[in-house]
Amino acid sequence: VLRRGGRFLCLELSHVKMPIFKQ
């Protein structure tokens, strides 16, 4: 579960952090 959740979490965090950091 950690591997599957970690991959999804990483992708979601990257997409959410990218725009927040850019602004």
One Martini backbone bead per residue (centre of mass of N, CA, C, O) as a GRO file, in nm:
protein
   23
    1VAL     BB    1   0.059   0.063  -0.019
    2LEU     BB    2   0.292   0.257  -0.005
    3ARG     BB    3   0.373   0.249  -0.297
    4ARG     BB    4   0.111   0.342  -0.421
    5GLY     BB    5   0.067   0.594  -0.245
    6GLY     BB    6   0.340   0.727  -0.292
    7ARG     BB    7   0.307   0.777  -0.592
    8PHE     BB    8   0.049   0.944  -0.581
    9LEU     BB    9   0.142   1.152  -0.378
   10CYS     BB   10   0.378   1.262  -0.535
   11LEU     BB   11   0.218   1.358  -0.779
   12GLU     BB   12   0.018   1.539  -0.631
   13LEU     BB   13   0.222   1.715  -0.485
   14SER     BB   14   0.366   1.820  -0.735
   15HIS     BB   15   0.114   1.958  -0.864
   16VAL     BB   16   0.053   2.136  -0.609
   17LYS     BB   17   0.338   2.265  -0.560
   18MET     BB   18   0.415   2.396  -0.819
   19PRO     BB   19   0.201   2.631  -0.829
   20ILE     BB   20   0.262   2.740  -0.547
   21PHE     BB   21   0.564   2.809  -0.599
   22LYS     BB   22   0.527   2.992  -0.845
   23GLN     BB   23   0.346   3.204  -0.688
   0.00000   0.00000   0.00000
